[in-house]
Amino acid sequence: MYLNSSFIYDTHPPLGKLVVALAEHWAGHNGTFGFNEAKEYPDWVNYAQMRTLLGVFGVVMIPLAYLTCRRLRMTREASLLAATFVMLDNALCLMTRLITLDSMLLAFTALALYCLVGMRTCSPELHYTWLLATGISLGLLISVKWAGLLTVALVGVYAAYDTIDDFTDSRMHCQTALKRLLLRATMLIAVPLSIYVCIFRIHYAYQTERGYGEHEMPVEWQAQLPKNRYNCQPGSIAYGASLKIKNEQLLSQTNVVLQSTRSTHNQTVSCERVITGADWWSLCHPSRFEILYTNDAVEYVNDGDVLVVRNDISHKILAADGLGPGNAHVAVFGNNTAIDDALWKVEIVANDIPAVGTADDQDTRLVHPISTRFQLRHMRTQCVLAIAPNAGSNSTQVTCVPPNTKLAKTNGLWRVELNVDLRLGFDNNMAGKVRASFFRTFLAQQRLMAKINSGLVEADPERHDDSTSSPWEWPLLLNPMRMTKWDSDFLKGFHLVVVYEIGNPLLWWLSAVCCTVFPMRMVLHFAKQKRQHVPLSISPNIARGGMLWVGWVLHYVPFYFMGRVLYLHHYLPALYFALLLAAYELDILAGGCTVRTRRLLTILIIAVVAVVFWIFRQCTYGWKQNSASDLAHLQWFGSWDIARNGHDLYYSRN
């Protein structure tokens, strides 16, 4: 994508893909291989070297886990346990080994947590340094996946707590509290958003060629891409050219253009998303609207011209019927319509044209595609063509409203998006002749990403998909995900190179228990204070563990309310918090032990965890499966399909 400068749309922000492109470039990839599963990888595609760079993100999580726990005042033994838990979890290890965005998401989540803990435990003179570091880590995190917003919520909770504490502290002056609030807003909101926007700026700078999904982007941006239909169109509108016309109020909605819609007696006019074919129009002379302009000399449409708007499919003309100034009914009628009802005056409102191109391209008196915003005023009634005020998302009725009104100024602006004229050809270049707003393109892609993410639902909810799972299954590891890769001789011998996304069962179950026990222990702590008639307060130990537990809740519970399709790896950020919380709980349990005993227990726990990791190593590093009996010893539960025959698995999904 980035290596050959071609555009491709994705549901996630671009930082992760930029890092993957860097890994490809570092490994010598030239961007010509599309990583199709059905094709054998060429020798020059060094995917192992690509994985090495991405694997660094997983490796970084290990020291970050240790340092985070140390800053939480946990013992060295407990901190070592936390780092070991992260290192020896099979699911975390697997996602780190693959060329995916999840390794970066997990690494930046760990970095954001470390910075948050540092911000809350550092000395006052270093507080704003840690605050800035937290903002930077959040910016990088949300630039990889929107799932990073869950970590933003965690930081927001503690920032809100600190702000409330500042304003309720009688010893702190109000101006000081307000200054601290503004600094938090700058570091934790402005800095992450700035990084996020800058990443998209880099993203667009590398995408200068046509690619997948470009049609969903604003036409100003598409006009900059060579060979795109908006780029090749003529730079000025001529009489008789075929046009697609769009209302300014509907710019955020792709493919919603002016078109005629059949009804019982005539054809009404609307702006619809579902293209019916009747969305092509021509601007014609009043005396020559019944003929084609194929062989005529080119004559451009000027500001103030009175003309007829003809539908290219039905050859009927746009007319408005009304008794006087005011709202009028707009429809497409046959050629027997009184010509006075079909005369429209072009009134240019704005012409945003860069100083490039020919003299005609820069002439502000002419109507240009994309750049010119104009009104169409009905000559007899003086009303202005506009969309109805109750504009819907799929279909918006077109009407004629009184001039010089707010509705006319907001809903009555039109522009030509596409100009097709056989007399002028298709070899034009609109790049540079149209101003492409970065922020409009940026906002349009955010809306599109939100739309696509909300639409990621199961095609058939009644049909079970082995790869999907529900949030309640994740902590108990009830439904791991089989990830299969067919090798080159799959069709001949039905061999499979298989990896299985399953966590270290011991760690997952231990962390699930700790996440359940911690709130109970917190309730008992408050109950004890209540019985002793002591003012309710949170002890330092509870507060430190509470940060990890709140992080786990915020990264886990929201998935219960998401309608999109879910997979096991969506739990991995929450798992990171759970593993650190497990080490914290073990540290509390061993609080009364001697140093020697604690070290022996640490060695014992690490050994047991390492053994379980080794037992499931084939799931993490892959194996060639020829029969169902190869890994039967790992089939601990019926819901685990580790031992299913690869041949049966393939045909059960096709």
Helices and strands as residue ranges (DSSP letters): E 6-8, H 15-26, H 47-71, H 76-87, H 90-97, H 102-121, G 124-126, H 127-142, G 146-148, H 149-168, H 174-185, I 186-190, H 191-205, E 209-212, G 214-216, H 219-222, H 229-232, E 242-247, G 248-250, E 257-262, E 267-272, E 281-284, E 306-311, E 317-321, E 329-333, G 339-342, E 344-351, H 359-362, E 372-378, E 384-387, E 395-401, H 406-411, E 414-420, H 438-454, G 471-473, E 481-486, H 490-493, E 496-501, H 505-531, H 540-556, G 557-561, G 568-571, H 572-589, H 595-615, H 617-621, E 623-625, G 632-634, H 646-652
